[in-house]
Structure formats: C-alpha cells, structure tokens
C-alpha cells in the first residue's frame, strides 16, 4: 500500500474517533422531518473498553503503522494479513469487525484506541 493510502486510512480512523467523541452536536430535527436515516450519534451505545478491545486496538494500530511498508497483490491478501495479525493476539476477524463498527458510537473504545494507537 502506498503512503497516501495509509494516510487516508489513518485519517478515516481518526475521523471515526472524532465523530464518536463529538456525539450529537447540533440538531437533526430537519433531517428527521424529511424522513432521513436517524443520526447514529442520537442512539449511541458506549461499549466499554476492556482487555479484548485493547488487543483489537493494538493489532489495528500495529497494522496501520506497517501498512505503508507492505505490498499486497490482491484484496484477499490484505484480509489474510489482517487475520494473521488478529490471530496472533487471540481475536477473530468477526471481533475486529464488531470493534471497528463500535468505534463510531463508543467514546470508551475511541479513547482506548487513541491511547494504544500512538503515532508510528
């Protein structure tokens, strides 16, 4: 992966963390009136950080730091690399996916990821 892609991935993760921390700023009553999909921050769930989420955060942080030095021939190879990293710390891809999705709505997980994911 190119350094540019690594930067975009890092920015996206940071953006998710910021969105989770910012929460329901402003009003979305106009969008609700228009029948838009409800703002996820309005129904946020703060999944508590624990030892398992620390493993997930650590594996993701290490992956983001290493991504610029790696080359993958296929998208499948990217997933296989992720799965090897997750297995090395004793978690599954499904756990990673759930954790990754919960970063958007959980300030606790976003804070933990920020602490674990120090700059490379």
N, C-alpha and C positions, 0 to 999 in steps of 0.2 A: 504494500500500500504506500501511496505517496505521502510525504509530509503534509501536503494540502488536505488529503482525505483525513489524516489523523487529526488535524486542526479542526476540520468540520465536525468530526465525531466528538471531539472534546468539547467544542462549543455547544453541540446539541445536548450533551450530558449536563454541562453546566447550566444551560438554559432550562432543562427539566428541573434541576435542583432549585434554581431561582424561582421558577414558576411554583414549585411546591412550597417554597418558603414565603413567597409573596401572597399566596392564597387569594381569597375573594375580594380583591381591591376593586372598588367601583361598583356600579350597578349593572346588572344584566337583565333588568326587567323588560327593556325594549326587545331583546332577543327572545325572551320567553314569550312575549306577546306575539311575536312573529312566528312562533312555532319552531324555533331553532332548538337544536340539541342542548340540553342543560349543561351549564358550565360545571366540569368535574370538580372544581375547587369548592363549589357550593355543597357538595356531598362528600368532602374529603374524609378519608379514613387515615388516621395516623398509625401505621403499622410500626410497632415498637422495634427498635434495633436490638439485636441480640448477637450471640456468638456465631450463629449461622449466617446472619446478614453481614457480619464482619468478614466472614470468609468470602462471601459473594462480592462484597465491596473491594476486598483486597485482590481477588482474582481479576475483577474488571479493571481496577486501577493498573495492575501489572500489565494486562493485555493492552490497555490504551497507551502505556509507555513503550511497549515493544512493537506496536503496530507499524511504526514508521521504518523499522529495520527489517520487516518481513515482506516477502513476496508470495502471493497466492495465485496459482494458475486458474482456480475456479472458485466460485462462491462456496461450494461444498467444502473446499479446503479451509476456508475461513471458519466455518461452523465446526469442522473437525478440530481445528486448533483451539477454539473456544472450549469445546467439550473436553479436550485433554487437560486444559488449564483447570476447568471446573472439577474434573475427576481427581486431579492432583490434590485438591483441598477438600475433597469428600462431599461435593454437592453435584446436583444434576442440572442439565440444561433447563428442565422444567422449573426448578427452583430459581435459577438465574432469570428466566423469563418473567416469572411472577415478581421477583425482586425488582427487576428493571421496570416493569409496569407500575409497581407501587411507589417508585421514586417520585412520580408525578404528584402523588397525593399524600405522601408521608414526610413531613418535616424531620421526623426522627431518623428515617433512612437517609434522607438527603444530607443531614448534618453528619451522620456517621460516614457516608461516602466522601464528603468533603474532608473529613479528618484523615481517613485512610488514604485517599487519593491525592496525596501531596504532589506537587509538580515533579516531573521526572528529572 
